[in-house]
Amino acid sequence: MVPSVDFLCEQILEEEGVYGYVSKIVGVDLGLIPLEEDVLSLECDVLRPSLLDQDSVPHVEHVVSVLHQLQAMYGPIPHIVGKGASAKMVFDSLMAGTHATDKRVSTPGQITRLILLSRDIDLVTPLCTQLTYAGLIDETFSSDASFVDIPGSQEDGGELRGSRVILNSNDKLFQEVRDMNFATLPSVLNQQARSLSEGLDVSQHTGNLKQLAQFVSKLGTMTHYKERLATHTSICSNIAGIASSDAFHQRIQHEQNILCGRDEEEAFAYIESSIVRGAVMLRVLRLMCLASLTQNGLKAKWYDQLRRSFLHTYGFEHISTLINLERIGLFKKRDEGRNAFNALRKSLSLINEKVDDRAPDDMAYVYSGYAPLSVRLLQHTMKTGWAKAEDVLSLLPGPTINYDISGNPSDRARMLASNSGVTLIFFLEGVTQAEIAALRFLRKSVGKGAGLDFIVATSKIVTGDTLMASAGAERK
């Protein structure tokens, strides 16, 4: 199913030899699909065309249509801010389709603020390895729209069977642990198992008939919880087999060094040795691009050497992937200009190596020391107001949006006046689970006390592998 029928649909049907058997093709626009209580997704894979051809963003009309539907149901959105090329396209199209009378409406709807963010304003974050439970599930397994494929185990020569599970807030255990740093998860699950074991101990609940009746009434719920606990223990064990390895810890350590801007030569040596070892191609590309983005490009000799080694190891058929990555700006030779990420790292305090992953006081716990740039930007603008954050916004690519329904720019006073409503944050080309976890942390630590509430909307949940695949790379 696709939101609308275009030439590509007809071309694919013709190539498959079935076009002549189809009497009518109708598009099915499902709109925003609720993946969680606070996460809505278009479930459209638009990252590749959006990044490679920024003059033609295929999902703009779809996003605008959805926003018009939301305003029809919940009232006009009085404040719209945003950053990035595709965000500006969506805003312009949204305004062009809004009637003049709608623009003069003085009573705001239930959605009091819309934030539009292009993925290209923060390509660093998805390149990093997510360290929350939900994030590592996406990094480790095949997942799609809350469905996760868990590999099975083969015992006694039997058939290898995997399973497909749904992970969302209907699973209360998952809701409780999804945003935790994975390092804390084993102890939490152990504690849950002990509590459940005590609860299922019938000898503690049979002192009289009333206690026995209460125990029986809870037995169904406890049995279901036991099944979910077994599922998450299995998932956790699968992930732990990878996350506890020396190779994984080395990778995380070098990612942290790259993000902090230290030990450049050591990071380069690690990336080159990963290539020589024939590590998973997508993960190698992520490291190459992360180093390039954070250093404003690689030194010419490093760029040439990594490019040559990569093609020798993984095959010259992947030269188009490297060309695409260079077109996007992910992998390139060093520019002489200012290092924007270095400036953002300081002004937004992106690095917090002292954060406690087990009892976090900062959103940086989702990457064990790195706060997602996109979410830290939102936190910064909550304090300063969008209009007064130009020093930071100017470091990011693309135009800035700052619109108020009255015709005046949004400011801090207006934002505070609308705290009783909902802020819709729209990540136009995808968002990671770790960014969602950081937003939930922000809502708990700042938003709740200020009366703010966030809902995340996106085209699709993405990972660094998704980003690399958008440039034509395949897992190898």
N, C-alpha and C positions, 0 to 999 in steps of 0.2 A: 504494500500500500504506500502511496505517496500523496502529499498534500494536494498536488495539482498535476495535470497531465501536460507533458511537454514533448518536444520532438524526440528527446532521448528515450522516453518510454516506447514510442512507436518504433524507433530504430532497433531497440533491443528485441521487441516482439518480432520484427522482421527478420533479424539475425537468427532467432530461434525457430523461425519457420512457422509461427502460429498466428501471425498478424491477420491472415485471411480468414481465420476461424473466429475472430473477435468482432462482434457486431457493434459494440459500443464500449468506449473506455471512459470511466468516470473517476475523477480524483476524490479521495476520501481525506478530508482535513480533520484530523482528530484533535487539533488544537493542543493545548497544554495538558500533558498527562501527569497526574499526581503520582510521583514516586514515593514521596514522604509527605507528612503533614505540612512541611515547610519547603518542599522541593518540587518544582514543576518542570517538566521537560517536553520539548517538541519532538524528541527522539529522531532528529534529523542529523545525518552525518554531513556537515557543511564545512568542516575545518579545512579540507584540502582545497576546494575551489575558492574559499574566502581568502586563504593565505596566498595562493598562487596568482589570483587575479582579483586584486582589491578594487578594481573599477567595476566589477560585475559580481556582486554578492547575491547568490541565488536565493537566500532565505529572508531577504529584507521584507518582501511583500508578505511572506508568511508571518513574520514577527509583527509587522504592522497590523495585519488582519487580527491577530490574537489580541493585541493591545486595544484595538477598537472594540473588540468583543468584551474585554474586561471593563472598559469604560462604560459600555452600554449597560453592563450588569451592575457595576459598583459605583458609577459616577465618574466625573472627570478627574483626572490626576493633575493637581494644581502646580506641582513642582517637578521638573524634569532636568536632571543633570546627567553628565556622561563624559566619556573620553574615548577617542579612537575613531578611525575612518568609518567602520561599519556602523558604529553608534551614531555618527552624524548622518549617515544615509537613512537609518531607521527614523531618527528624529525628524529629518526633513520630510520624509514620506508621510510620517504620522501627522505632522502639522499641515501638510498639503491636503490630507484627507479629512481634516477636522474642520467642520463648518465654522464660519465666522461667529455665529451665535454661541457655539459651544465654547469658544475661546473667552467669551465674556461672562461665563457662568461664575458666580462669586462663591457658591457653596461647594466646597470640595467633596469628593467621594470618600469611600472607605480606604482607598489607596491614596495616601497623601503625598507620596514621593516615589518617583521612578528614577532608578539609576541604571544607565546603559553603559556597559563596559565591553569594549572590543577585546578579544583574546590577545591581540598583538601588542597591547600595552604592557602585558606581563607574560612573556613566553618563558621566563626563567622558572617560575613556580612549577608548571607541569613537567619540566625536565628533571626535577628533583624526585628522589624516591620518597613516596608518601610513607609515613610511619604510624598513622592511625590504623586501627583495626580495619575499618571499612576501606581505607586507602590501600592497605596492603592486600586486601582481598582483590581489589581491582588490579593491582600490580601483578598478582600471582596467578589468578584464575581468569577464565573467560567469563565475562559478565555483560549483561544487557538488560536495561530497564528493570533493575532489582532482581533479575534472575541470574543465578551464579551456578556455573558448572563445576562441581567438585570431583576431582579424579578419585576413582575407587582404588582399593587395594586387592591384590591377588593372593589368596591364601589356599594352601593345600592343592595347588595346581588347578584351582577353579577358574571361572571366567572373570576377567577384569571388568568390574562394573563401577561406573561413576554415578553421580546423582545430580539432579538439578534442584536447587532450593531457592525459595523467595526470601530475600532479606530486606525487610523494611520495618517500620515502627509497629506493625501488627505483631511482630515478634518482640515481646517486651524485654527479653534478655538482650537481643541485638540492639534495641533502642538504648539500653543502659550502657552498653560497652562499645558501640560503634565508633565513637569519637575519642576513645582512650588511646594513648600511645601504646603500641603493641607490647612494649616492654612490661607494662603493668598487667597485661591481660591474664597470663597464667595464674598469678596469685589470686586475681579476682574470681576466675572460674573455679579455682580450688575452694575458695571460701563459699561460693554458691553451691558447690557440690556437697560440702559439709553441712550447710544449712538445710539443703534439700534432704540429705540422708537422715538428719535429725527429725525433719518434718514427716518423713515417711515411716518413721519408727512407730509402728502401731502400739507398742507396749507403753509409750508415753501418753497415749490418748485414750486409754480404755479403763480409766479409773472409775467411770460411771457411764450410764447410757447417754447422757447429754454430751460428754466429751467424745464418745464414740461417734455420735451423730454428726458432731461438728467435723470430726476427722474425715468421715465418709463424704460429707458435702464438699470438702476441699480436695478430695482425692483425685478427681478428674483433672482439675487445674494443675495440681502438683505433678501428675503423670505427664501432662502435656509439657510442662516446664522441664521435666526430666528429659523428654525427647529433644527439646530445643537445646538443652545443656549438652547432650551427647553430640548434637550436630555441630555446635560451636567448638566443642572440645576437639572434634575431628578436624574442623577447618583450622583451628589454632595449631594443631599438631602438624598439619601440612605446611603451614606458613613457617612454623618454628624450625622445620627441617632446613629451610632456606635462610631465615633471618638469624639463626644461631651460628651460621657458618663463618669461618674466617674471611672468606671471599666477600660476603655481604657486608661485614663490618669494615673491611678495607674500603669497599666502594663508598659506604656512607661517610667514612672519615675523609676520603678524598673529595667527595661532594662538598662537605663542610669547609674544607680548606679552599676550594674553588670559590665558594660563596663568600668566604671571609677575605678573599683576595691575597692569600698567603701561599707560599711554597709553589709558585707557578711551575718551576722546573720539575719538581717532584710530581705534580699533577700531570704534566705532559708525559713524564716517564711512565706513570701508571697507565695512562690511556694507551700509550704505544705498546706496553707490555700486554694489555688486555686484547689489543688487536692481534698481536703475535700469537697469543694463546687461543685465538679463535673464539673469544667470548661471544655471548648472544649479540647479534649485530645491532639490534635496536637499542640495547643498553649502551653499547659502545658509542653509537651515534649521539645518544643523549648526553654522554659525558663530553664528547667533542663539541657539541653545540652549547652546552652549559659553560664550558671554558671560554668559548668564543664570545658568547653574549655578555658574560660578566667582565671580560677583559677588553671589551670594545674591539673584538677581533683578535686573532692569534698572530704572533710574530710570523713574518713571511716564511722563515726557514721551518718553523714548527708546522705551519699550515701545509706547506708543500710535503713535508715528511709524513704527516698523518694521512694526508690525502693519498699519497703513493702507497703507504703501508696498507691502508684500508682497501684499496682496489686490488692489491696483490693478494690479500687474504680472503676477501669476500667475493671477488670477481669483478671484472671490468664492466659487467652489465649494470653495475650499480652506479656508474658515473652520472647517470641522469638524476639519481637521488641526491648526489652531492651538488649537482648544478641547481636543483630545486631548492636545496637548503641554502645555497648562496643567494638565490633570488629572493627568498624570504628574509634573508639577513641573519639566519641562524648560525651559519658556518662561513666565516670569511676571514680575510687578512685584516690586520689591525689598521684602524683609521687613525688619523693624526688628531682628530677632534677630541672633545671632552668625553670621558668615560661616564655615561649617564648612570649606569648601575652603581658605580662607585659612589656617586653623589647621592643617589637614592638610598643606598645602604646606610649612609650616615644620617641623612635628613629624616628618614622614616624609621630609623633604629631597627633595621631588618634582622640584625643578628643579636641574639640573646643566648649566649652559651651557658649562662648560669640557670636557665629555666629548669625547674624540677618536673621531669616527665610524669612523675607519679602524683604530684600535687601541684599542678601548673598554676602560675599566676600570670601567665602571658601566653598568647596564641602561638608563640614560637615552638611550643611543645609538639605541634603536629609534624614538624620536621626536625625535632630534637635540637633546636637552636636557631632555626630560620623561620621568620614570620612571613607568610605569603605576601608578596608585594601588593597584590590586588586588594587584599583585605586590610592590610596596614594602611593603604591609601584611604580606604573608607573610614577607618578609625581616625586618621588624621583630619579628614574633612569634617567629621562629626564634631571635632574640637574647634576647628578654625572657621568652618563654613566653606562652601565650594569656591566662592568668589575670592577668598583670602588665601587659597592654597595654590595660587598661580606659580609660586616658586617651585613647587613640587610638580604640578601638572605640566609645566613647560618642559620638564625633563623626559616626559613620556611622548611617544609618537601619536600623531593624529590631532584633529581639532578637539576643542573643549566645548561642552554643551552646558548652558546655565540658563534655564528658562523658568519664568514664573507666569502663571495664568493671567495675572493682572497686567503683564507687559513689563514688569520690573524684574531684574535679576533676583534669583533666590539668595537669601542671606541667612545668617545664623538665627536671627530673631524669628524669621518665618518658619525655619525648620523646627525650632523649639515650640512654636505655637501649634504645630501639627503633629506633636509627639503622640497624640492619642490614636493616630491611624497606623497604617501599615506601610512600610517601605518595601517596594518591589525592586529587587536587585537582579538585573537581567544580564547574564554572561552570554554574549551573543554567539560565540563559537565554542562554547564548552566550558565546563568548570570541573575541577577535581574534587574528590571526596575530602581531601585535606583542607581545601579552601572552604568547603561547606562546614567542616568541623570548626575551623577558625571563626567563621561567622557565628556559629552557635555559641562559641565561647565568648565572642564579643557581645552577643545579645544578653548572655547571662551576666557578664561582668559590667557592662555599660548600658546596653539598651534597656534592660528590664528596669533598672533603677530610674532611667530617664523617661520611661513610658514608651520606648520604641519597640517595634516588632519588625522582624525581617522575614520576607519570603524570597526564596531564591528561584529564579527561572533561568532556563538555559536551553540551548539547542540539543545538548547531549552531555552526559558525564564522560570525561576524557581522562587520559593518562599521558605520560611522556611517550609511551609506545604509540598511542593514537596520533600524537603530534608528529612522530617520525614517519608513521604510515601515511600521513597526509602529504609527505614529500615523495612518496613512492616506495619507501623501504618496506621490506617484508621480514618477518621473523625467520632467522636462520641459525 
